[in-house]
Amino acid sequence: MGAPVDIGTGSPLYDTYIRDSIAAGCPYVGFAAPSYTCDDTDDDKFKNNVAHSVNGCGAHIYPDPGNSKSAKCMEGSHFSAYKV
């Protein structure tokens, strides 16, 4: 047997983009996505997504951990949901 390998806990990922996607038949939430700073019209990390037939909420938008300004004021938009 070899020496144990320390896999650590990983690194946070701040450059995740969810665009033009559909989530359907989810048991709790269609999407869990980072917010953008209030009045930031250029942020497109979460855009043009649709959730349907979700037994819960369509999207859970949380403050973006990669943007300290979103802790003070955050928004989420460009998203649709139905049958939730």
Secondary structure as UniProt FT lines:
FT   STRAND          18..19
FT   STRAND          22..24
FT   STRAND          29..34
FT   STRAND          36..37
FT   TURN            38..39
FT   STRAND          46..47
FT   STRAND          49..52
FT   STRAND          57..62
FT   TURN            65..66
FT   HELIX           68..71
FT   STRAND          74..75
FT   STRAND          79..82
//
